[in-house]
Amino acid sequence: MSQTAIRSLADHFLEHVQRQPDAPALIWEGEPISYRELQDLCSSSFAELQDARLREDRPVGIRAKKSPEAIGLILACLRAGRSFLLPSIELAPETLAQLFAQAGTSQVLSPHGPRSESAASLRALVDDARGAPDAPGSEWPPVGGGEDVTFMLTTSGSTGLPKIVPLTASGVDAFTDWAAEQFEIAPGTVVANYAPLNFDLCLLDIWTTLKHGGTVAMVDQDRATQGAYLADLVNDNQVNVLQAVPMLYRLLIDVNREDGRTFPSVKHVITTGDKIPATSLAELPKLFPRARFYNIYGCTETNDSLIHEFKGLAEGNVPSNVPVGQPIPGVIARVQQEDGTALEGPGTGEFMVWTPFQTRGYLKSSLNEGKFVTLADDGGRTYYKSGDIVRRHEDGTLTLEGRADFYVKVRGVRVSTQVVEQAIQEHPAVVEVAVIAVPDELAGARLHAQVRREADVKLNSLMLRQHCATRLARTEMPSTIEIVTEPLPKTSTGKVDRKAVAAALERSRANG
């Protein structure tokens, strides 16, 4: 891959700097940052990169909270043709150090320069991680070589140390072009960015928008759960495209109930990251009277894979099981049965996918086994095994049945905790729910449900059991139901944090 291709996104950005220097590139804390001003931030970071005399054969690490300066630093890396690792700012310093050491980074940067206090202190931890007796060697370059890699993101780390996911310049280029066409992102388009800077949703929110000359209205992560602030950001900036996890829409629904506010400027509403409850989905047309509505399915390893456009929501055509959709153009989906063969026609199986945007594999190649699978019966194409169990319907649409690793044995019967969550979520008084498996000597596991109810709405465990009795098998019924009024703990990407719920329950049991 040529250096020109690596700098493709940066080159497109520079074209907009020349064509529309005074147009807003970002909106941050209520203030516009023009394309010229963002280019100045980029140039400043680029000069610091040059002065730092970094090794050309190694990626750099970026530790950055969302800000215009952070965007400028990433643009500078793209302009310089540098691969960079961009993990979550919320990770513990020791975890960050292990990731930067694994990637073999030549330097850890922050938006305030490579010699800033935060970067320097983390650098010392990286050196310690490399010097540890059991430290793994650097995994750079990634599978297929490193010359085409730009962004390196990480998985959530829900099963241990996050996995590093190198993305190719060509993959990012293909995705940002698809997203711009699909959601009409061009000069004058305002796109809200709700996700943290390290999250793959930013490839649409930020990088598609800047590549195609639009304006990014950035949400301050410290205020991401403040409904009134979010409503003001959408309306004050006349946002046209809104992509977010279900939590944001829940917050805007609450605002609408309080003061009747709607968001008529929004043309495209995208739900992603987690299944949106049908009760929330039904209210979206009232909030966004001029919008089209979509559900998008994807993951860091493949980027977006499936898309479903909802039709007739305003007329009450609300599906109880939200479709994850059909393949995006160029994407090849496979539903694999337990015997390893591809499912033909309707039925269930594990979702496997190949996309034009996907990584070639994790940076640590030993993690690829069982996740990236080359199939001889499909021309040698390499698929990503998602671990998601899906159902294909007669029309080809897919719905998510649950994660393979969310299946547990209750009294010898295989049960999906996500199916139980979905059934509980269908109750109109339920805001959010987490179902976890608790070890049990007799049953193997028993289910505990923590349920947040609507404020000022009567709801008790007996009412929920009666509700679930018509939807769930006996083995799927939770043994205990805990009803709360406070929001459930969330991950950094806005999903319900089931691990935190389980840990809190364990502490409660230990304390009697």
Secondary structure as a PSIPRED ss2 file (coil, helix, strand):
# PSIPRED VFORMAT (PSIPRED V4.0)

   1 M C   1.000  0.000  0.000
   2 S C   1.000  0.000  0.000
   3 Q H   0.000  1.000  0.000
   4 T H   0.000  1.000  0.000
   5 A H   0.000  1.000  0.000
   6 I H   0.000  1.000  0.000
   7 R C   1.000  0.000  0.000
   8 S H   0.000  1.000  0.000
   9 L H   0.000  1.000  0.000
  10 A H   0.000  1.000  0.000
  11 D H   0.000  1.000  0.000
  12 H H   0.000  1.000  0.000
  13 F H   0.000  1.000  0.000
  14 L H   0.000  1.000  0.000
  15 E H   0.000  1.000  0.000
  16 H H   0.000  1.000  0.000
  17 V H   0.000  1.000  0.000
  18 Q H   0.000  1.000  0.000
  19 R H   0.000  1.000  0.000
  20 Q C   1.000  0.000  0.000
  21 P C   1.000  0.000  0.000
  22 D C   1.000  0.000  0.000
  23 A C   1.000  0.000  0.000
  24 P E   0.000  0.000  1.000
  25 A E   0.000  0.000  1.000
  26 L E   0.000  0.000  1.000
  27 I E   0.000  0.000  1.000
  28 W E   0.000  0.000  1.000
  29 E C   1.000  0.000  0.000
  30 G C   1.000  0.000  0.000
  31 E E   0.000  0.000  1.000
  32 P E   0.000  0.000  1.000
  33 I E   0.000  0.000  1.000
  34 S E   0.000  0.000  1.000
  35 Y H   0.000  1.000  0.000
  36 R H   0.000  1.000  0.000
  37 E H   0.000  1.000  0.000
  38 L H   0.000  1.000  0.000
  39 Q H   0.000  1.000  0.000
  40 D H   0.000  1.000  0.000
  41 L H   0.000  1.000  0.000
  42 C H   0.000  1.000  0.000
  43 S H   0.000  1.000  0.000
  44 S H   0.000  1.000  0.000
  45 S H   0.000  1.000  0.000
  46 F H   0.000  1.000  0.000
  47 A H   0.000  1.000  0.000
  48 E H   0.000  1.000  0.000
  49 L H   0.000  1.000  0.000
  50 Q H   0.000  1.000  0.000
  51 D H   0.000  1.000  0.000
  52 A H   0.000  1.000  0.000
  53 R C   1.000  0.000  0.000
  54 L C   1.000  0.000  0.000
  55 R C   1.000  0.000  0.000
  56 E C   1.000  0.000  0.000
  57 D C   1.000  0.000  0.000
  58 R C   1.000  0.000  0.000
  59 P C   1.000  0.000  0.000
  60 V E   0.000  0.000  1.000
  61 G E   0.000  0.000  1.000
  62 I E   0.000  0.000  1.000
  63 R C   1.000  0.000  0.000
  64 A C   1.000  0.000  0.000
  65 K C   1.000  0.000  0.000
  66 K C   1.000  0.000  0.000
  67 S C   1.000  0.000  0.000
  68 P H   0.000  1.000  0.000
  69 E H   0.000  1.000  0.000
  70 A H   0.000  1.000  0.000
  71 I H   0.000  1.000  0.000
  72 G H   0.000  1.000  0.000
  73 L H   0.000  1.000  0.000
  74 I H   0.000  1.000  0.000
  75 L H   0.000  1.000  0.000
  76 A H   0.000  1.000  0.000
  77 C H   0.000  1.000  0.000
  78 L H   0.000  1.000  0.000
  79 R H   0.000  1.000  0.000
  80 A C   1.000  0.000  0.000
  81 G C   1.000  0.000  0.000
  82 R C   1.000  0.000  0.000
  83 S C   1.000  0.000  0.000
  84 F E   0.000  0.000  1.000
  85 L E   0.000  0.000  1.000
  86 L C   1.000  0.000  0.000
  87 P C   1.000  0.000  0.000
  88 S C   1.000  0.000  0.000
  89 I C   1.000  0.000  0.000
  90 E C   1.000  0.000  0.000
  91 L C   1.000  0.000  0.000
  92 A C   1.000  0.000  0.000
  93 P H   0.000  1.000  0.000
  94 E H   0.000  1.000  0.000
  95 T H   0.000  1.000  0.000
  96 L H   0.000  1.000  0.000
  97 A H   0.000  1.000  0.000
  98 Q H   0.000  1.000  0.000
  99 L H   0.000  1.000  0.000
 100 F H   0.000  1.000  0.000
 101 A H   0.000  1.000  0.000
 102 Q H   0.000  1.000  0.000
 103 A H   0.000  1.000  0.000
 104 G C   1.000  0.000  0.000
 105 T C   1.000  0.000  0.000
 106 S C   1.000  0.000  0.000
 107 Q C   1.000  0.000  0.000
 108 V E   0.000  0.000  1.000
 109 L E   0.000  0.000  1.000
 110 S C   1.000  0.000  0.000
 111 P C   1.000  0.000  0.000
 112 H C   1.000  0.000  0.000
 113 G C   1.000  0.000  0.000
 114 P C   1.000  0.000  0.000
 115 R C   1.000  0.000  0.000
 116 S C   1.000  0.000  0.000
 117 E H   0.000  1.000  0.000
 118 S H   0.000  1.000  0.000
 119 A H   0.000  1.000  0.000
 120 A H   0.000  1.000  0.000
 121 S H   0.000  1.000  0.000
 122 L H   0.000  1.000  0.000
 123 R H   0.000  1.000  0.000
 124 A H   0.000  1.000  0.000
 125 L H   0.000  1.000  0.000
 126 V H   0.000  1.000  0.000
 127 D H   0.000  1.000  0.000
 128 D H   0.000  1.000  0.000
 129 A H   0.000  1.000  0.000
 130 R H   0.000  1.000  0.000
 131 G H   0.000  1.000  0.000
 132 A C   1.000  0.000  0.000
 133 P C   1.000  0.000  0.000
 134 D C   1.000  0.000  0.000
 135 A C   1.000  0.000  0.000
 136 P C   1.000  0.000  0.000
 137 G C   1.000  0.000  0.000
 138 S C   1.000  0.000  0.000
 139 E C   1.000  0.000  0.000
 140 W C   1.000  0.000  0.000
 141 P C   1.000  0.000  0.000
 142 P C   1.000  0.000  0.000
 143 V C   1.000  0.000  0.000
 144 G C   1.000  0.000  0.000
 145 G C   1.000  0.000  0.000
 146 G C   1.000  0.000  0.000
 147 E C   1.000  0.000  0.000
 148 D C   1.000  0.000  0.000
 149 V E   0.000  0.000  1.000
 150 T E   0.000  0.000  1.000
 151 F E   0.000  0.000  1.000
 152 M E   0.000  0.000  1.000
 153 L E   0.000  0.000  1.000
 154 T E   0.000  0.000  1.000
 155 T C   1.000  0.000  0.000
 156 S C   1.000  0.000  0.000
 157 G C   1.000  0.000  0.000
 158 S C   1.000  0.000  0.000
 159 T C   1.000  0.000  0.000
 160 G C   1.000  0.000  0.000
 161 L C   1.000  0.000  0.000
 162 P C   1.000  0.000  0.000
 163 K C   1.000  0.000  0.000
 164 I E   0.000  0.000  1.000
 165 V E   0.000  0.000  1.000
 166 P E   0.000  0.000  1.000
 167 L E   0.000  0.000  1.000
 168 T E   0.000  0.000  1.000
 169 A H   0.000  1.000  0.000
 170 S H   0.000  1.000  0.000
 171 G H   0.000  1.000  0.000
 172 V H   0.000  1.000  0.000
 173 D H   0.000  1.000  0.000
 174 A H   0.000  1.000  0.000
 175 F H   0.000  1.000  0.000
 176 T H   0.000  1.000  0.000
 177 D H   0.000  1.000  0.000
 178 W H   0.000  1.000  0.000
 179 A H   0.000  1.000  0.000
 180 A H   0.000  1.000  0.000
 181 E H   0.000  1.000  0.000
 182 Q H   0.000  1.000  0.000
 183 F C   1.000  0.000  0.000
 184 E C   1.000  0.000  0.000
 185 I C   1.000  0.000  0.000
 186 A C   1.000  0.000  0.000
 187 P C   1.000  0.000  0.000
 188 G C   1.000  0.000  0.000
 189 T C   1.000  0.000  0.000
 190 V E   0.000  0.000  1.000
 191 V E   0.000  0.000  1.000
 192 A E   0.000  0.000  1.000
 193 N E   0.000  0.000  1.000
 194 Y C   1.000  0.000  0.000
 195 A C   1.000  0.000  0.000
 196 P C   1.000  0.000  0.000
 197 L C   1.000  0.000  0.000
 198 N C   1.000  0.000  0.000
 199 F C   1.000  0.000  0.000
 200 D C   1.000  0.000  0.000
 201 L C   1.000  0.000  0.000
 202 C H   0.000  1.000  0.000
 203 L H   0.000  1.000  0.000
 204 L H   0.000  1.000  0.000
 205 D H   0.000  1.000  0.000
 206 I H   0.000  1.000  0.000
 207 W H   0.000  1.000  0.000
 208 T H   0.000  1.000  0.000
 209 T H   0.000  1.000  0.000
 210 L H   0.000  1.000  0.000
 211 K H   0.000  1.000  0.000
 212 H C   1.000  0.000  0.000
 213 G C   1.000  0.000  0.000
 214 G C   1.000  0.000  0.000
 215 T E   0.000  0.000  1.000
 216 V E   0.000  0.000  1.000
 217 A E   0.000  0.000  1.000
 218 M E   0.000  0.000  1.000
 219 V C   1.000  0.000  0.000
 220 D C   1.000  0.000  0.000
 221 Q H   0.000  1.000  0.000
 222 D H   0.000  1.000  0.000
 223 R H   0.000  1.000  0.000
 224 A C   1.000  0.000  0.000
 225 T C   1.000  0.000  0.000
 226 Q C   1.000  0.000  0.000
 227 G H   0.000  1.000  0.000
 228 A H   0.000  1.000  0.000
 229 Y H   0.000  1.000  0.000
 230 L H   0.000  1.000  0.000
 231 A H   0.000  1.000  0.000
 232 D H   0.000  1.000  0.000
 233 L H   0.000  1.000  0.000
 234 V H   0.000  1.000  0.000
 235 N H   0.000  1.000  0.000
 236 D H   0.000  1.000  0.000
 237 N C   1.000  0.000  0.000
 238 Q C   1.000  0.000  0.000
 239 V C   1.000  0.000  0.000
 240 N C   1.000  0.000  0.000
 241 V E   0.000  0.000  1.000
 242 L E   0.000  0.000  1.000
 243 Q E   0.000  0.000  1.000
 244 A E   0.000  0.000  1.000
 245 V C   1.000  0.000  0.000
 246 P H   0.000  1.000  0.000
 247 M H   0.000  1.000  0.000
 248 L H   0.000  1.000  0.000
 249 Y H   0.000  1.000  0.000
 250 R H   0.000  1.000  0.000
 251 L H   0.000  1.000  0.000
 252 L H   0.000  1.000  0.000
 253 I H   0.000  1.000  0.000
 254 D H   0.000  1.000  0.000
 255 V H   0.000  1.000  0.000
 256 N H   0.000  1.000  0.000
 257 R H   0.000  1.000  0.000
 258 E H   0.000  1.000  0.000
 259 D H   0.000  1.000  0.000
 260 G C   1.000  0.000  0.000
 261 R C   1.000  0.000  0.000
 262 T C   1.000  0.000  0.000
 263 F C   1.000  0.000  0.000
 264 P C   1.000  0.000  0.000
 265 S C   1.000  0.000  0.000
 266 V C   1.000  0.000  0.000
 267 K C   1.000  0.000  0.000
 268 H E   0.000  0.000  1.000
 269 V E   0.000  0.000  1.000
 270 I E   0.000  0.000  1.000
 271 T E   0.000  0.000  1.000
 272 T C   1.000  0.000  0.000
 273 G C   1.000  0.000  0.000
 274 D C   1.000  0.000  0.000
 275 K C   1.000  0.000  0.000
 276 I C   1.000  0.000  0.000
 277 P C   1.000  0.000  0.000
 278 A H   0.000  1.000  0.000
 279 T H   0.000  1.000  0.000
 280 S H   0.000  1.000  0.000
 281 L H   0.000  1.000  0.000
 282 A H   0.000  1.000  0.000
 283 E H   0.000  1.000  0.000
 284 L H   0.000  1.000  0.000
 285 P H   0.000  1.000  0.000
 286 K H   0.000  1.000  0.000
 287 L H   0.000  1.000  0.000
 288 F C   1.000  0.000  0.000
 289 P C   1.000  0.000  0.000
 290 R C   1.000  0.000  0.000
 291 A C   1.000  0.000  0.000
 292 R E   0.000  0.000  1.000
 293 F E   0.000  0.000  1.000
 294 Y E   0.000  0.000  1.000
 295 N E   0.000  0.000  1.000
 296 I E   0.000  0.000  1.000
 297 Y E   0.000  0.000  1.000
 298 G E   0.000  0.000  1.000
 299 C E   0.000  0.000  1.000
 300 T C   1.000  0.000  0.000
 301 E C   1.000  0.000  0.000
 302 T C   1.000  0.000  0.000
 303 N E   0.000  0.000  1.000
 304 D E   0.000  0.000  1.000
 305 S E   0.000  0.000  1.000
 306 L E   0.000  0.000  1.000
 307 I E   0.000  0.000  1.000
 308 H E   0.000  0.000  1.000
 309 E E   0.000  0.000  1.000
 310 F E   0.000  0.000  1.000
 311 K C   1.000  0.000  0.000
 312 G C   1.000  0.000  0.000
 313 L H   0.000  1.000  0.000
 314 A H   0.000  1.000  0.000
 315 E H   0.000  1.000  0.000
 316 G C   1.000  0.000  0.000
 317 N C   1.000  0.000  0.000
 318 V C   1.000  0.000  0.000
 319 P C   1.000  0.000  0.000
 320 S C   1.000  0.000  0.000
 321 N C   1.000  0.000  0.000
 322 V C   1.000  0.000  0.000
 323 P E   0.000  0.000  1.000
 324 V E   0.000  0.000  1.000
 325 G E   0.000  0.000  1.000
 326 Q E   0.000  0.000  1.000
 327 P E   0.000  0.000  1.000
 328 I C   1.000  0.000  0.000
 329 P C   1.000  0.000  0.000
 330 G C   1.000  0.000  0.000
 331 V C   1.000  0.000  0.000
 332 I E   0.000  0.000  1.000
 333 A E   0.000  0.000  1.000
 334 R E   0.000  0.000  1.000
 335 V E   0.000  0.000  1.000
 336 Q E   0.000  0.000  1.000
 337 Q C   1.000  0.000  0.000
 338 E C   1.000  0.000  0.000
 339 D C   1.000  0.000  0.000
 340 G C   1.000  0.000  0.000
 341 T C   1.000  0.000  0.000
 342 A E   0.000  0.000  1.000
 343 L C   1.000  0.000  0.000
 344 E C   1.000  0.000  0.000
 345 G C   1.000  0.000  0.000
 346 P C   1.000  0.000  0.000
 347 G E   0.000  0.000  1.000
 348 T E   0.000  0.000  1.000
 349 G E   0.000  0.000  1.000
 350 E E   0.000  0.000  1.000
 351 F E   0.000  0.000  1.000
 352 M E   0.000  0.000  1.000
 353 V E   0.000  0.000  1.000
 354 W E   0.000  0.000  1.000
 355 T C   1.000  0.000  0.000
 356 P C   1.000  0.000  0.000
 357 F C   1.000  0.000  0.000
 358 Q C   1.000  0.000  0.000
 359 T C   1.000  0.000  0.000
 360 R C   1.000  0.000  0.000
 361 G C   1.000  0.000  0.000
 362 Y C   1.000  0.000  0.000
 363 L C   1.000  0.000  0.000
 364 K C   1.000  0.000  0.000
 365 S H   0.000  1.000  0.000
 366 S H   0.000  1.000  0.000
 367 L H   0.000  1.000  0.000
 368 N C   1.000  0.000  0.000
 369 E C   1.000  0.000  0.000
 370 G C   1.000  0.000  0.000
 371 K C   1.000  0.000  0.000
 372 F E   0.000  0.000  1.000
 373 V E   0.000  0.000  1.000
 374 T E   0.000  0.000  1.000
 375 L E   0.000  0.000  1.000
 376 A H   0.000  1.000  0.000
 377 D H   0.000  1.000  0.000
 378 D H   0.000  1.000  0.000
 379 G C   1.000  0.000  0.000
 380 G C   1.000  0.000  0.000
 381 R E   0.000  0.000  1.000
 382 T E   0.000  0.000  1.000
 383 Y E   0.000  0.000  1.000
 384 Y E   0.000  0.000  1.000
 385 K E   0.000  0.000  1.000
 386 S E   0.000  0.000  1.000
 387 G E   0.000  0.000  1.000
 388 D E   0.000  0.000  1.000
 389 I E   0.000  0.000  1.000
 390 V E   0.000  0.000  1.000
 391 R E   0.000  0.000  1.000
 392 R E   0.000  0.000  1.000
 393 H C   1.000  0.000  0.000
 394 E C   1.000  0.000  0.000
 395 D C   1.000  0.000  0.000
 396 G C   1.000  0.000  0.000
 397 T C   1.000  0.000  0.000
 398 L E   0.000  0.000  1.000
 399 T E   0.000  0.000  1.000
 400 L E   0.000  0.000  1.000
 401 E E   0.000  0.000  1.000
 402 G E   0.000  0.000  1.000
 403 R E   0.000  0.000  1.000
 404 A H   0.000  1.000  0.000
 405 D H   0.000  1.000  0.000
 406 F H   0.000  1.000  0.000
 407 Y E   0.000  0.000  1.000
 408 V E   0.000  0.000  1.000
 409 K E   0.000  0.000  1.000
 410 V E   0.000  0.000  1.000
 411 R C   1.000  0.000  0.000
 412 G C   1.000  0.000  0.000
 413 V E   0.000  0.000  1.000
 414 R E   0.000  0.000  1.000
 415 V E   0.000  0.000  1.000
 416 S E   0.000  0.000  1.000
 417 T H   0.000  1.000  0.000
 418 Q H   0.000  1.000  0.000
 419 V H   0.000  1.000  0.000
 420 V H   0.000  1.000  0.000
 421 E H   0.000  1.000  0.000
 422 Q H   0.000  1.000  0.000
 423 A H   0.000  1.000  0.000
 424 I H   0.000  1.000  0.000
 425 Q H   0.000  1.000  0.000
 426 E C   1.000  0.000  0.000
 427 H C   1.000  0.000  0.000
 428 P C   1.000  0.000  0.000
 429 A C   1.000  0.000  0.000
 430 V E   0.000  0.000  1.000
 431 V E   0.000  0.000  1.000
 432 E E   0.000  0.000  1.000
 433 V E   0.000  0.000  1.000
 434 A E   0.000  0.000  1.000
 435 V E   0.000  0.000  1.000
 436 I E   0.000  0.000  1.000
 437 A E   0.000  0.000  1.000
 438 V E   0.000  0.000  1.000
 439 P E   0.000  0.000  1.000
 440 D E   0.000  0.000  1.000
 441 E C   1.000  0.000  0.000
 442 L C   1.000  0.000  0.000
 443 A C   1.000  0.000  0.000
 444 G E   0.000  0.000  1.000
 445 A E   0.000  0.000  1.000
 446 R E   0.000  0.000  1.000
 447 L E   0.000  0.000  1.000
 448 H E   0.000  0.000  1.000
 449 A E   0.000  0.000  1.000
 450 Q E   0.000  0.000  1.000
 451 V E   0.000  0.000  1.000
 452 R E   0.000  0.000  1.000
 453 R E   0.000  0.000  1.000
 454 E C   1.000  0.000  0.000
 455 A C   1.000  0.000  0.000
 456 D C   1.000  0.000  0.000
 457 V C   1.000  0.000  0.000
 458 K C   1.000  0.000  0.000
 459 L C   1.000  0.000  0.000
 460 N C   1.000  0.000  0.000
 461 S H   0.000  1.000  0.000
 462 L H   0.000  1.000  0.000
 463 M H   0.000  1.000  0.000
 464 L H   0.000  1.000  0.000
 465 R H   0.000  1.000  0.000
 466 Q H   0.000  1.000  0.000
 467 H H   0.000  1.000  0.000
 468 C H   0.000  1.000  0.000
 469 A H   0.000  1.000  0.000
 470 T C   1.000  0.000  0.000
 471 R C   1.000  0.000  0.000
 472 L C   1.000  0.000  0.000
 473 A C   1.000  0.000  0.000
 474 R H   0.000  1.000  0.000
 475 T H   0.000  1.000  0.000
 476 E H   0.000  1.000  0.000
 477 M C   1.000  0.000  0.000
 478 P C   1.000  0.000  0.000
 479 S C   1.000  0.000  0.000
 480 T E   0.000  0.000  1.000
 481 I E   0.000  0.000  1.000
 482 E E   0.000  0.000  1.000
 483 I E   0.000  0.000  1.000
 484 V E   0.000  0.000  1.000
 485 T C   1.000  0.000  0.000
 486 E C   1.000  0.000  0.000
 487 P C   1.000  0.000  0.000
 488 L C   1.000  0.000  0.000
 489 P C   1.000  0.000  0.000
 490 K E   0.000  0.000  1.000
 491 T C   1.000  0.000  0.000
 492 S C   1.000  0.000  0.000
 493 T C   1.000  0.000  0.000
 494 G C   1.000  0.000  0.000
 495 K C   1.000  0.000  0.000
 496 V E   0.000  0.000  1.000
 497 D C   1.000  0.000  0.000
 498 R H   0.000  1.000  0.000
 499 K H   0.000  1.000  0.000
 500 A H   0.000  1.000  0.000
 501 V H   0.000  1.000  0.000
 502 A H   0.000  1.000  0.000
 503 A H   0.000  1.000  0.000
 504 A H   0.000  1.000  0.000
 505 L H   0.000  1.000  0.000
 506 E H   0.000  1.000  0.000
 507 R H   0.000  1.000  0.000
 508 S H   0.000  1.000  0.000
 509 R H   0.000  1.000  0.000
 510 A H   0.000  1.000  0.000
 511 N C   1.000  0.000  0.000
 512 G C   1.000  0.000  0.000
